[in-house]
Amino acid sequence: MKGNDFFTKINSITGFDKQVLRPDTAGAYLQFPAFTKAFNGTSLSIGTTYQLNEHASLKVNVAKGYRAPSITEFASNGLDPGAHIIYIGNRNFVPEFSLQEDIGADIHFKDFSASASLFNNNIDHYIYLSILTDANGNAILDAQGNKTFQYQQAKTQLYGTELMLNIHPTILKGFSFDNSLSIVYGFNKKQAFKNEGINGEYLPLIPPMKLLSSLNQNIKLNSKIFQEINGKIEAEFSAAQNRYLALNNTETATPSYTLFNVSINTKINFSKSNGSQFQFQVNNLFDKAYQSNLSRLKYFEYYTLSTSGHFGMYNMGRNICIKAIVPFN
């Protein structure tokens, strides 16, 4: 990665910062000093699959990998107005290196299929965000109340499981009942945070347990115009996230919530060579007010009083979508 000196100066007309170039840099702020940095590492994996019989198999894999810091993690130095956060990178970063072991099983039958996998991932120099505080432990704020976060690195461990169950009875043509469950736990392995729980042991921005279930029905139509209709009802459950980084008020707990989505798709043939697809979809059908644990907008708050008792920005409410795919050929 390579970057040149980047100077900014307040625009006297708009009041916002703007880039200025040499030689017009007198009194300017060197917001992004020049840098040249190279990262390298090795990725490899080895695994095997053992076929128990025609319906079941076992899989084992060990992998080593690396990830170079992104330009954001490496060189950030300023406010992201959309997230209400001042981000600061770290130019002393080295790449993340991981060693992951996982084991899984797959089964397939005429009427259903299922899979299960367990993984354990130890990461050196894991990159995460942590809020900055002053000598008294208070969050560092600018004049508008924006908090400052800096990217940090630490030795960490992430482990979890993924489960899937798909039921598709042959006697019910076009019907399927699909389910997936994912669980991830993340721990900061710094000795100072051992057994500290939310006060430093848990990593930030770790998704909670999530269960996704959907009922699908595809109907073939005996029509030259309407080829088929597909209907889908989906339920998405996110458990409460009580394993969060409360240190320095970096994160807060997140309640559980369940969202429902519905959609209808159809294919229409206007001619033998020209077919179109139409989709009607409603996400968050019951207009559930919720905040995702992974959303930084959850902490976008300029005031301390709320008539509704809700703070921060919430995720999208009911969303109605109509989509048409029409080929031109």
C-alpha positions in Angstrom: 0.0 0.0 0.0 1.2 3.5 -0.8 -0.2 6.9 -0.1 1.0 10.5 -0.6 0.7 13.3 1.9 -3.0 14.5 2.1 -3.6 18.0 3.4 -6.9 19.5 4.4 -8.1 23.0 5.1 -11.5 24.4 6.1 -13.4 25.9 3.1 -14.3 29.4 4.1 -17.6 29.2 2.2 -18.9 25.9 3.2 -17.2 25.4 6.6 -16.2 21.9 5.7 -12.7 20.5 5.2 -11.4 20.2 1.7 -8.3 18.8 0.2 -5.5 21.3 -0.7 -2.5 20.6 -2.8 1.1 21.9 -2.7 2.1 24.6 -2.8 -1.2 25.9 -1.3 -0.7 24.1 2.0 0.2 27.0 4.3 -1.8 26.6 7.5 -3.2 23.3 6.3 -3.6 20.1 8.3 -1.7 17.0 7.3 -4.5 14.6 7.9 -3.0 11.6 6.1 0.9 11.5 6.1 2.5 9.6 3.3 3.2 5.9 3.7 4.6 2.9 1.9 3.8 -0.5 3.4 4.0 -4.1 2.2 2.3 -7.1 3.8 2.9 -10.7 3.1 1.9 -14.1 4.4 1.1 -17.7 3.5 -2.3 -19.4 3.2 -2.7 -23.1 3.0 -5.2 -25.9 3.9 -5.4 -29.6 4.1 -8.5 -31.7 4.6 -10.2 -35.0 3.8 -13.7 -36.3 3.3 -14.6 -39.8 4.3 -17.7 -41.3 2.6 -19.5 -43.4 5.2 -22.1 -44.6 2.7 -24.1 -43.3 -0.1 -26.0 -41.0 2.3 -23.4 -39.7 4.7 -19.9 -38.3 4.8 -17.5 -36.8 7.3 -15.2 -33.8 6.6 -12.1 -32.6 8.4 -10.0 -29.6 7.5 -7.1 -27.6 8.9 -6.2 -24.2 7.4 -3.7 -21.5 8.0 -4.3 -18.0 6.5 -3.5 -14.4 6.7 -5.2 -11.1 6.0 -3.5 -7.8 5.5 -5.0 -4.7 7.2 -7.4 -2.8 5.0 -6.6 0.9 4.1 -9.3 1.9 6.6 -7.8 -0.1 9.5 -4.3 1.1 8.6 -4.7 4.8 7.8 -8.0 6.2 9.0 -7.9 9.6 10.7 -11.2 11.4 10.8 -15.0 11.5 11.2 -17.4 9.2 9.4 -20.5 11.4 9.6 -22.7 8.5 8.5 -21.7 6.4 11.5 -21.3 9.3 14.1 -17.7 8.0 14.8 -14.2 9.3 14.5 -12.0 6.4 13.2 -8.3 6.2 13.8 -6.1 3.6 12.1 -2.9 2.2 13.3 0.2 2.3 11.0 2.1 -0.2 13.2 -0.3 -3.0 12.2 1.0 -6.4 11.0 -1.2 -8.9 9.1 -3.7 -11.2 10.9 -2.6 -14.8 11.0 -5.1 -17.6 11.7 -5.1 -21.3 12.3 -8.5 -23.0 12.0 -9.7 -26.5 12.5 -13.1 -27.6 11.5 -15.0 -30.9 11.3 -18.4 -31.5 9.7 -20.9 -34.1 8.6 -23.4 -34.2 5.7 -26.3 -36.5 5.1 -28.6 -36.7 2.1 -31.8 -38.6 1.7 -34.6 -38.5 -0.8 -36.9 -36.4 1.5 -34.4 -34.4 3.6 -30.8 -33.4 3.9 -28.8 -32.1 6.8 -25.3 -30.9 7.7 -23.4 -29.9 10.8 -20.0 -28.3 11.3 -17.8 -27.2 14.2 -14.9 -24.8 13.9 -12.2 -23.3 16.1 -10.1 -20.4 14.9 -7.1 -18.9 16.7 -6.0 -15.6 15.3 -2.9 -13.7 16.0 -3.0 -9.9 15.6 -6.8 -9.9 15.2 -8.0 -6.4 14.3 -11.0 -4.9 16.1 -12.4 -1.5 17.2 -12.2 -0.1 20.7 -13.3 3.3 22.0 -10.7 5.8 23.2 -11.0 7.3 26.6 -9.2 10.1 28.6 -7.2 9.8 31.8 -10.5 9.6 33.8 -12.0 6.8 31.7 -14.4 9.0 29.9 -15.0 8.6 26.1 -13.1 11.2 24.0 -15.7 13.3 22.2 -15.4 16.2 19.7 -17.5 19.3 19.8 -20.5 17.6 18.2 -20.4 14.6 20.6 -18.8 12.2 18.1 -16.9 9.3 19.9 -13.4 8.3 18.8 -12.6 4.6 18.0 -9.2 3.2 17.2 -8.4 -0.1 15.6 -6.5 -2.4 17.9 -4.8 -5.8 17.5 -4.8 -8.8 19.9 -4.6 -12.6 20.0 -8.1 -14.0 19.8 -10.1 -17.2 19.6 -13.4 -17.6 17.7 -15.3 -20.9 17.7 -18.9 -21.9 16.8 -21.1 -24.2 14.8 -23.3 -24.1 11.7 -26.3 -26.5 11.4 -28.7 -26.9 8.4 -31.8 -29.0 7.9 -33.7 -29.1 4.6 -36.9 -31.0 4.3 -38.3 -31.6 0.8 -40.8 -34.5 0.8 -41.1 -36.1 -2.6 -44.9 -36.5 -2.1 -45.2 -32.7 -1.9 -43.9 -31.5 -5.2 -42.1 -28.1 -5.1 -42.3 -27.8 -1.3 -39.3 -27.3 1.0 -38.8 -26.4 4.6 -35.3 -25.0 5.0 -33.6 -24.2 8.3 -30.1 -22.9 9.3 -28.6 -22.2 12.7 -25.3 -20.4 13.3 -23.5 -19.7 16.6 -20.2 -17.8 17.0 -18.3 -16.9 20.2 -15.3 -14.5 20.2 -12.7 -14.0 22.9 -9.9 -11.6 23.4 -7.0 -13.7 24.7 -5.0 -10.8 26.3 -4.0 -12.0 29.8 -5.3 -8.7 31.3 -8.9 -9.6 30.1 -8.9 -13.2 31.3 -12.3 -14.0 33.0 -13.4 -10.4 32.6 -16.4 -11.2 30.5 -18.0 -8.0 29.1 -15.3 -5.9 30.5 -12.8 -6.9 27.9 -12.8 -10.7 27.3 -15.6 -10.7 24.7 -14.8 -9.4 21.2 -16.9 -6.6 19.7 -19.2 -6.9 16.7 -19.8 -10.7 17.1 -23.1 -11.8 15.7 -25.6 -13.5 18.1 -27.1 -16.9 17.6 -29.2 -16.7 14.4 -31.9 -19.1 13.3 -33.3 -18.8 9.8 -36.4 -20.8 8.7 -38.3 -20.6 5.4 -41.3 -22.4 3.8 -41.1 -22.5 0.0 -43.7 -23.7 -2.5 -43.0 -23.8 -6.2 -46.0 -24.4 -8.4 -45.6 -25.4 -12.1 -48.5 -24.0 -14.2 -50.0 -25.6 -17.2 -50.0 -22.3 -19.1 -48.1 -21.0 -22.0 -47.8 -17.5 -20.4 -47.4 -18.2 -16.7 -44.7 -20.7 -16.4 -44.5 -21.0 -12.6 -45.2 -19.3 -9.3 -43.0 -19.5 -6.2 -44.1 -18.4 -2.7 -41.9 -18.0 0.3 -42.4 -17.3 4.0 -39.3 -16.6 6.0 -38.7 -16.2 9.7 -35.4 -14.8 11.0 -34.6 -15.1 14.7 -31.7 -13.3 16.3 -31.0 -14.1 19.9 -30.0 -11.6 22.5 -26.4 -10.7 22.4 -25.2 -10.5 26.0 -21.5 -11.3 25.2 -20.5 -7.8 24.1 -17.6 -5.4 24.8 -18.8 -3.1 27.5 -15.3 -1.9 28.3 -15.3 1.9 28.0 -18.9 1.8 26.8 -17.8 0.4 23.4 -21.0 -1.7 23.0 -24.2 -2.4 24.8 -26.4 -5.5 25.1 -28.8 -6.2 22.2 -32.3 -7.7 22.8 -33.5 -10.6 20.7 -35.9 -10.1 17.8 -37.7 -12.0 15.1 -38.4 -10.8 11.6 -40.8 -12.2 9.0 -40.5 -11.8 5.3 -42.8 -13.0 2.5 -42.3 -13.0 -1.3 -44.0 -14.2 -4.5 -42.1 -14.8 -7.8 -43.5 -15.6 -11.2 -42.2 -16.2 -14.7 -44.2 -14.9 -17.6 -43.5 -15.9 -21.2 -44.6 -13.2 -23.6 -43.2 -15.2 -26.5 -41.2 -18.4 -27.0 -37.9 -16.5 -26.8 -38.8 -13.7 -24.4 -39.6 -14.5 -20.7 -39.7 -12.1 -17.8 -39.6 -12.5 -14.0 -41.7 -10.5 -11.5 -41.1 -10.4 -7.8 -43.2 -9.0 -5.0 -41.5 -9.0 -1.6 -42.2 -7.6 1.9 -39.3 -7.6 4.4 -40.0 -7.1 8.1 -43.7 -7.8 7.5 -44.9 -6.8 10.9 -42.8 -3.6 11.0 -40.7 -4.8 14.0 -38.6 -2.1 15.7 -35.1 -3.6 16.2 -31.4 -2.9 16.3 -28.8 -5.3 15.0 -25.9 -6.0 17.2 -23.6 -5.5 14.1 -24.9 -2.0 13.3 -22.7 0.9 14.3 -25.8 3.2 13.8 -27.1 1.7 17.0 -24.9 4.2 18.8 -25.7 7.2 16.5 -27.1 9.5 19.2 -26.9 13.3 19.6 -29.3 13.7 22.5 -29.8 12.1 25.8 -33.6 12.3 26.1 -36.0 10.3 24.0 -39.8 10.5 24.3 -40.0 6.9 23.0 -37.3 5.5 25.2 -35.4 4.3 22.1 -31.9 5.5 21.6 -29.8 5.3 18.5 -30.9 4.6 14.9 -32.9 1.5 14.3 -32.8 -0.9 11.4 -35.2 -0.7 8.5 -38.9 -1.2 9.2 -41.4 -2.7 6.8 -39.9 -2.7 3.3 -42.1 -3.4 0.2 -40.2 -4.3 -3.0 -41.5 -4.9 -6.5 -39.0 -6.1 -9.1 -39.2 -6.9 -12.7 -36.5 -8.6 -14.8 -37.2 -8.1 -18.5 -34.7 -9.3 -21.1 -34.1 -7.3 -24.2 -32.9 -9.6 -27.0 
